[in-house]
Amino acid sequence: MAIHDIKQLVLALRSVHRDRENQVVFGPTAPKTAELIWVEPKKINHYLGDLPEGLNIRRTSGRIVDFERRGLHLSPLEDLIQVKSSLMHWRDGLPWEKTPDFIHRMTRVKLLRAGIRRNTESAIVRRYRTLDEIYSRIGQDRAFKTQKQLKRWNFREFGGVQICIDGSGRLGIMRGSGLHRITIAKLLDLPYIPAMVGLVDVGAISYLELLRQPPEQRTKTDRSVPNMIGDYRLAEEASSTPLLRPSLQGSAR
C-alpha cells in the first residue's frame, strides 16, 4: 500500500468521529470531512489565509467554527502572488520565469542552498510545466474531474480545491489548496467545478444545501456576482504600465 493510500485510510478513520460529532451538535445537514460540493468559479473572489490555532490546511475540511469569534476574515484573491503570476502568464502571455511567484521561488532556492527535492531549480521548472499541462487539459475538457474520477479509491473529494464559507454565505478558497486551479477555472470561464468543503461558519450550514447539488440540478445562476478576473483586467488597463496582452489561446502552452 502506497503512503498516499495510508494517509487516505487514516483520514477516513478520523472522519468517522468528526462527522458523527458534527451531526450530533449541528444536525444531519452538517458538513462532512472532504465532502464534495459544486461551486461557481466566478464567485470565488476571496481566500482565507489565517487558520484557527491548532489547525493546518489538511485538518480543516468539514470543521464548523465561529469566524467572528476566531477572528477569521476573507481577503481579496487578486492580492496573492500566485494568482497575480498566473494571470500574467496564462492571460497576458508572460513567461513563468518573469512572474513574481517564479522569481520568488528561485530566490528561496539560492538562499536555502538546500538539497530538498521540491526546492531545487529543476523541481520548480517542472512544477510550472505541470501547471501548463493542467491548463491545457482543462481547456480541452472544459471541465474539472472529481477526485473520485481521477482516483477511484480516493476518499470523497480529498485533494480537491478546498472552499470555506463565512457567515454571510461568501465563498473563499483556503490558501494553499488549489489557487492555480481556481484561477484556471476563472480564466476559462467554467460554470461549475467540484470542490472539497473547508471551514464552515457556524451560521453558514444552510448554504451547503445548494452547494451539494450537482450542476445539472441547479435551476438558476446568479449572474450579478462580480468577476475578479474581469475587475483585475480593468484595473490593469487603467494602469500607466499595462502588461502585454496576447490572446488567451496563444498563451496556453
Order of alpha helices (4+ residues) and beta strands (2+ residues): alpha-beta-beta-beta-alpha-beta-alpha-alpha-alpha-alpha-beta-beta-alpha-beta-alpha-alpha-alpha
